[in-house]
Amino acid sequence: MVKIAFMGAGSTVFAKNVLGDVMLTSALRDAEIALYDIDPERLEESYIMVTSLNKNINEGRATVAKYLGVNERRAALADADFVVNAIQVGGYDPCTITDFEIPKKYGLRQTIADTLGIGGIFRALRTIPVMEDFARDIEDVCPRALLLNYTNPMAILTGYMLRYTKVKTVGLCHSVQVCSRGLLHELGIQAKEPIKERIAGINHMAWLLEIEDADGNDLYPEIRRRACEILENGKPDFYDLVRLEYIRRFGYYCTESSEHNAEYNPFFIKSKYPELIERYRIPLDEYPRRCINQIKWWKSDREKYVSGNVSHRRTMEYASYIMEALTTDVPYKIGGNVLNDGLIDNLPREACVEVACLCNKLGIQPTKNGPLPTVLAAMNMTNINTQLLTIEAAVTRKKEAIYQAAMLDPHTAAELSIDDIVAMCDELYEVHHVGGWMPEYK
């Protein structure tokens, strides 16, 4: 019988998707499911939902237990085969608010701030100590488990786990799964299925390097033509303009949305050129808005999940398919975040990269891609620099590394002076440290 530990189980909707999928997978239906969270109310809601699912769609075949707080964490993890990580350290209030409001004082605006930029840096710095605690427990009580990390900042957290712990880890992101078909749909291109694609790079900036239809026809010439047409002539209610600009300037599309990619570079959010915000339809402060709306939505829709009538259809979420492949040895392909052990020749070996991976009894097996086109590798490197320095800061607990990570962040460096970057980092650190979200740094 497989055991699955779900860390951050208070994410009720996501837990439903992952664990509902598990219950609809024949090889996993008898699983032991351990729900872990530090919030008693959210944990109880998820426990009610998962036990109802187990009854309604799985004939009660799974075993479901809940574990609250740090004192019960090792029991939740004990003998697990798979650990799903979906935590958010600090939540919307206070930490997401802090990530946005303090940088605003210095004139630095953000859209999502969960992956890179000053918000991504501090999100990582408050999350890595918790991940380190998870790692010590996993090494002790379930050393053979595979950690499926869904928590952002993906490349920083997954890279930390793979370099500084003994935990087998793969980082998983939805953007790879929807990249190609989402692009074809928004451009109005109908392609004969199944399409062939090759994607490689880093999380949220992995590049669609090749895309062909079922007959082997290259779809990129028409994609590039239509992308340039939209950029030149405009299209009402079209919001993916940053990534279309990538196509026009660099030749390739990338996996994550335009609202994310607007803050991963020095090109689009610029106080000297405020007209770019409207031109590229960039939603500043988008993530706080989503958080507020999600809180309102949960208050109105909570009853659907805890009423006992909940049901489920299997989704395309990677987790259950990976677990199934490793349990049955029936292979499955994913886009996974792994350490760049020679997979992409012109990116650093210690970087966390996103490439196609084969999953089976042998585990997660990444594919080698060779070098990226120079300009794409250069774009990735601007992000990798900050990712690696953020990990260094978390490991050494030196403020100097935090400053360096922020100074080399493309958007931050394009907007602020070095003195302002240091002052902003100091203020963010002080708020985090006093609030108990970060340990002491020297």
QUIWOHU-V420657 format. One record per residue. PHI is phi in radians with two decimals (999 if undefined). OMEGA is omega in radians with two decimals (* if undefined). Layout:
phi=<PHI & PHI>
omega=<OMEGA & OMEGA>
//
This chain:
phi=<999 & -1.43 & -1.96 & -2.12 & -1.77 & -1.91 & -1.62 & 1.52 & -1.19 & -1.15 & -1.34 & -1.07 & -1.16 & -1.18 & -1.06 & -1.06 & -1.10 & -1.21 & -1.38 & -1.10 & -1.06 & -1.00 & -1.21 & -1.72 & -1.93 & -0.98 & -1.28 & -2.07 & -1.11 & -1.61 & -1.12 & -1.60 & -1.99 & -1.91 & -1.68 & -2.16 & -2.78 & -1.82 & -1.79 & -1.11 & -1.18 & -1.17 & -1.10 & -1.12 & -1.06 & -1.19 & -1.09 & -1.05 & -1.13 & -1.19 & -1.15 & -1.15 & -1.01 & -1.01 & -1.28 & -1.38 & -2.06 & -2.30 & 0.96 & 1.19 & -1.33 & -1.39 & -1.87 & -2.07 & -2.38 & -2.04 & -2.38 & -1.93 & 1.46 & -1.03 & -1.13 & -1.86 & -1.15 & -1.11 & -1.15 & -1.10 & -1.49 & -0.91 & 1.10 & -1.17 & -1.60 & -2.36 & -2.15 & -1.72 & -1.88 & -2.40 & -1.42 & -2.34 & -1.39 & 1.61 & 0.99 & -1.21 & -2.07 & -1.80 & -1.27 & -1.11 & -1.04 & -1.04 & -1.03 & -1.68 & -1.31 & -1.14 & -1.01 & -1.02 & -1.05 & -1.69 & 1.55 & -1.84 & -1.80 & -2.36 & -1.86 & -2.04 & 1.07 & -2.03 & -2.19 & -2.46 & 1.21 & -1.12 & -1.14 & -1.14 & -1.06 & -1.32 & -1.07 & -1.16 & -1.16 & -1.56 & -1.61 & -1.02 & -1.05 & -1.22 & -1.09 & -1.10 & -1.11 & -0.99 & -1.07 & -1.06 & -1.19 & -1.08 & -1.04 & -1.49 & -1.94 & -2.65 & -1.11 & -1.65 & -1.18 & -1.77 & -1.57 & -1.75 & -1.62 & -1.90 & -1.48 & -1.62 & -1.30 & -0.98 & -1.16 & -1.23 & -1.20 & -1.15 & -1.06 & -1.06 & -1.07 & -1.30 & -1.64 & -2.10 & -2.34 & -1.72 & -1.42 & -1.17 & -2.42 & -2.37 & -1.68 & -2.20 & -2.42 & -1.26 & -1.12 & -1.13 & -1.14 & -1.85 & -1.04 & -1.15 & -1.23 & -1.11 & -1.12 & -1.06 & -1.11 & -1.22 & -1.62 & 1.26 & -1.74 & -1.75 & -2.02 & -1.18 & -1.51 & -1.41 & -1.41 & -1.89 & -2.41 & -2.35 & -2.21 & -2.76 & 2.72 & -2.19 & -0.99 & 1.21 & -2.47 & -1.57 & -1.80 & -1.37 & -1.43 & -2.48 & -2.61 & -2.32 & -1.47 & -1.10 & -1.61 & 1.52 & -1.36 & -1.22 & -1.55 & -1.14 & -0.97 & -1.26 & -1.05 & -1.12 & -1.11 & -1.23 & -1.08 & -1.16 & -1.09 & -1.16 & -1.13 & -1.45 & -1.88 & 1.41 & -2.68 & -1.02 & 1.02 & -1.87 & -2.06 & -1.66 & -1.38 & -1.07 & -1.23 & -1.20 & -1.16 & -1.01 & -1.05 & -1.14 & -1.56 & -1.98 & 1.64 & -2.44 & -1.65 & -2.18 & -1.30 & -1.58 & -1.06 & -1.18 & -1.13 & -1.22 & -1.19 & -1.03 & -1.86 & -1.70 & -2.65 & -1.66 & -1.69 & -1.99 & -1.81 & -2.36 & -1.07 & -1.30 & -2.25 & -1.08 & -1.14 & -1.13 & -1.07 & -1.28 & -1.05 & -1.75 & 0.91 & -1.57 & -1.54 & -1.03 & 1.03 & -1.17 & -1.16 & -1.01 & -1.06 & -1.09 & -1.07 & -1.08 & -1.16 & -1.17 & -1.11 & -1.10 & -1.07 & -1.10 & -1.07 & -1.49 & -1.88 & -0.91 & -1.09 & -1.07 & -1.64 & -1.98 & -1.40 & 1.67 & -1.81 & -1.17 & -2.36 & -2.86 & -2.10 & -1.08 & -1.69 & -1.65 & -0.96 & -1.05 & -0.91 & -1.16 & -1.22 & -1.15 & -1.04 & -1.09 & -1.11 & -1.27 & -1.47 & -1.78 & 1.24 & -1.49 & -1.19 & -2.55 & -1.79 & -2.29 & -1.71 & -2.05 & -1.70 & -2.46 & -1.29 & -1.40 & -1.49 & 1.38 & -1.35 & -2.12 & -1.06 & -1.80 & -2.15 & -1.09 & -1.10 & -1.48 & -1.29 & -1.64 & -2.03 & -1.99 & -2.46 & -1.15 & -2.33 & -1.65 & -2.00 & -2.79 & -0.98 & -1.39 & 1.85 & -1.67 & -2.07 & -1.24 & -1.78 & -1.41 & -2.03 & 1.30 & -1.43 & -1.42 & -0.90 & -0.93 & -1.17 & -1.27 & -1.09 & -1.12 & -1.09 & -1.06 & -1.10 & -1.08 & -1.51 & -1.08 & -0.92 & -1.20 & -1.05 & -1.16 & -1.23 & -1.16 & -1.07 & -1.04 & -1.08 & -1.15 & -1.36 & -1.55 & 0.95 & -1.95 & -1.07 & -0.97 & -1.22 & -1.10 & -1.01 & -1.14 & -1.03 & -1.25 & -1.11 & -1.65 & -1.18 & -1.04 & -1.23 & -1.07 & -1.14 & -1.28 & -1.85 & -2.07 & -1.34 & -1.04 & -1.06 & -1.18 & -1.07 & -1.12 & -1.09 & -1.12 & -1.07 & -1.07 & -1.17 & -1.10 & -1.07 & -1.06 & -1.11 & -1.14 & -1.18 & -1.09 & -1.35 & 1.46 & -1.59 & -2.36 & -1.27 & -1.31 & -1.96 & -1.82>
omega=<-3.12 & 3.01 & -3.14 & 3.05 & -3.12 & -3.11 & -3.01 & -3.06 & 3.06 & 2.98 & -2.90 & -3.08 & 3.12 & 3.08 & 3.09 & -3.11 & -3.08 & -3.04 & 2.98 & 3.07 & 3.12 & -3.09 & 3.11 & 3.12 & -2.97 & -3.09 & -3.04 & -2.97 & -3.13 & -3.03 & 2.90 & -3.06 & 3.11 & 3.13 & -3.11 & 3.03 & 3.09 & 3.13 & -3.04 & -3.12 & -3.13 & 3.10 & -3.14 & 3.11 & 3.13 & 3.11 & 3.09 & -3.11 & -3.08 & 3.11 & 3.06 & 3.08 & -3.11 & 3.12 & -2.98 & -3.05 & -2.98 & 3.11 & 3.11 & -3.01 & 3.11 & 3.03 & -3.04 & 3.09 & -3.14 & -3.10 & -3.03 & 2.95 & -3.03 & -3.10 & -3.12 & -3.04 & -3.11 & 3.09 & 3.09 & -3.07 & -3.00 & 3.07 & 3.10 & 3.01 & -3.14 & 3.07 & 3.10 & -3.12 & -3.14 & -3.09 & 2.94 & -3.07 & 3.10 & 3.06 & 3.10 & -3.13 & 0.36 & -2.78 & 3.11 & 3.09 & 3.10 & -3.11 & -3.12 & -2.96 & 3.11 & 3.07 & 3.10 & 3.14 & -3.12 & 3.13 & -3.12 & -3.14 & -3.11 & 3.09 & -3.06 & 3.03 & 3.10 & -3.01 & -3.13 & -3.12 & -3.09 & 3.09 & 3.12 & 3.12 & -3.08 & 3.01 & 3.10 & -3.05 & 3.09 & -3.12 & -3.08 & 3.10 & 3.09 & 3.10 & 3.09 & 3.08 & 3.07 & -3.07 & 3.14 & 3.13 & 3.14 & 3.12 & -3.09 & -2.93 & 3.06 & -2.99 & -3.13 & -3.07 & 3.00 & 3.08 & 3.05 & -3.05 & 3.06 & -3.03 & 3.05 & 0.03 & -2.94 & -3.04 & -3.12 & -3.09 & 3.13 & 3.09 & 3.09 & -3.09 & -3.08 & -3.09 & -2.97 & 3.04 & 3.11 & -3.05 & 3.03 & -2.97 & 2.93 & 3.10 & -3.03 & -3.11 & -3.09 & -2.94 & 3.13 & -3.05 & -3.04 & -3.00 & -2.99 & -3.09 & 3.05 & 3.11 & -3.14 & -3.13 & -3.07 & 3.10 & 3.12 & 3.14 & 3.07 & -3.08 & 3.12 & 3.14 & -0.04 & 3.09 & 3.09 & -3.13 & 2.97 & -3.08 & 3.09 & 3.14 & 3.08 & -3.11 & -3.12 & 2.99 & 2.98 & -2.95 & 3.00 & -3.00 & 3.14 & 3.03 & -3.12 & 3.05 & -3.05 & 3.14 & 3.11 & 3.11 & 3.12 & -3.10 & -3.05 & 3.12 & 3.13 & 3.07 & -3.12 & 3.13 & -3.10 & 3.10 & 3.14 & 3.12 & 3.11 & -3.14 & -3.09 & -3.04 & -3.12 & 3.08 & -3.09 & 3.05 & 3.08 & -2.98 & -3.09 & -2.97 & 3.12 & -3.13 & 3.05 & 3.06 & 3.01 & 3.14 & -3.09 & -3.03 & -3.06 & 3.07 & -3.03 & 3.10 & 3.10 & -2.88 & -2.98 & -2.96 & 3.13 & 3.12 & 3.02 & -3.00 & 3.08 & -3.09 & 3.14 & -3.03 & -3.13 & -2.89 & -2.82 & -3.13 & -3.02 & -3.11 & 3.13 & -3.11 & -3.07 & -3.13 & 3.13 & 3.14 & 3.12 & -3.09 & -3.12 & 3.08 & -3.09 & -3.09 & 3.09 & -3.14 & -3.09 & -3.06 & 3.05 & 3.09 & 3.13 & 3.14 & -3.13 & 3.14 & -3.14 & 3.10 & 3.09 & -3.12 & -3.10 & 3.13 & -3.11 & -3.05 & -3.08 & -3.03 & 3.13 & -3.05 & -3.06 & -3.08 & -3.08 & -3.11 & -3.04 & 3.08 & -3.04 & 2.91 & -3.07 & -3.13 & 3.06 & 3.10 & -3.03 & -2.85 & -3.05 & 3.14 & 3.07 & 3.13 & 3.13 & -3.11 & -3.13 & -3.14 & -3.02 & -3.05 & 2.98 & -2.95 & 3.12 & -3.12 & 3.08 & 2.85 & -3.02 & 3.06 & -3.02 & 3.10 & -3.08 & 3.13 & -3.13 & -3.09 & 3.07 & -2.91 & -3.03 & 2.92 & -3.07 & -3.13 & -3.10 & 3.11 & 3.00 & -3.07 & 3.13 & -3.07 & 3.04 & -3.14 & 3.02 & 3.11 & 3.01 & -3.09 & -3.13 & 3.11 & -3.12 & -3.07 & -3.10 & 3.12 & 3.12 & -3.07 & -3.03 & -3.11 & 2.95 & 2.93 & -2.98 & -3.08 & 3.13 & 3.06 & 3.12 & 3.08 & 3.11 & -3.10 & 3.12 & 3.09 & -3.11 & 3.12 & -3.12 & 3.12 & -3.09 & 3.14 & 3.07 & 3.06 & 3.11 & 3.11 & -3.12 & -3.10 & -3.07 & -3.07 & 3.08 & 3.11 & -3.12 & 3.14 & 3.05 & 3.13 & -3.09 & 3.10 & -3.13 & -3.14 & -3.13 & 3.03 & -3.01 & -3.09 & -3.14 & -3.10 & -3.13 & -3.04 & -2.97 & 3.01 & 3.11 & -3.13 & 3.12 & 3.11 & 3.14 & -3.14 & 3.12 & 3.12 & 3.12 & -3.14 & 3.10 & 3.11 & -3.09 & 3.13 & 3.13 & -3.07 & 3.13 & 3.13 & 3.12 & -3.10 & 3.12 & 3.05 & -3.14 & 3.05 & 3.12 & *>
//
